[in-house]
Amino acid sequence: MPNALRTSQLTQEFGLRMALGASRNSGLGMVLAQGLTLVGAGLVLGIAASFAMARVLQSYLYQTTPADPLPLGGVAVAFVVAGILGCIGPAWRATTVDPMLALRAD
């Protein structure tokens, strides 16, 4: 399930947690942890697939090998940054909701 959809469905839970005294940072951390878990799983599967497809990839790559750590590391960093940026918006929106409005919403 996309993180933005899941976060919007958990707005009442965030409202309840904040009404009971949880900080906004804990809500942000929870959403970021869930999103980055998916990003990490995707990175592991993608890197494993690139090693598995090394022969096919070899013909498409120019002056690099499929196991070159610099391009793989650059792609991994780009995906982690994109994952963080994709999680921050929905998490921030859900944690800035007034707890009483979130609890009353249906």
ABEGO torsion letter per residue (X at the ends): XBAAAAAAAAAAAAAAAAAAGBBAAAAAAAAAAAAAAAAAAAAAAAAAAAAAAAAAAAAABBGBBAABAAAAAAAAAAAAAAAAAAAAAAAAAAAABBAAAAAABX
